[in-house]
Amino acid sequence: MSDHRTYKQIELVGSSATSIDDAIRNAIAEAGKTIKLLEWFEVVETRGHIENNQVAHFQVTLKVGFRIANS
């Protein structure tokens, strides 16, 4: 192992009909299926979809950081 850490940052968009929290959790859970060493996230945008004067969907844009293996 080296004496430093290197990270990569990606952007994800999660959605949920239930809540903003659920949208965040959905995005991270899906990313974690193919991206290893996820370490942090930052919510950069929150928006939603309206149908029949009701909130139909929450959508959250996240910046997600993960560590490069062996760094």
Phi, psi and omega in degrees: 000141181277175181265017178219170177237142175236136184235157171238146180241134177233167177245134179234155171234118178255152179222159179197145173276352186263306186195166174296316179303316179295322178298318177297310182298322178298314181297315182292319180297317179293317179298322181295344177289332183236343180248125181264162175064034174299136184231332182203163174214158178221127176281123182249343179202141176230133178209176181208174180241137182248133173227130178053043178063023178230151175291122181258328183207144171256140178226130185231128175265130182237145163262129183236131180251140175223150183278137174288129182305143179065024174241000000 
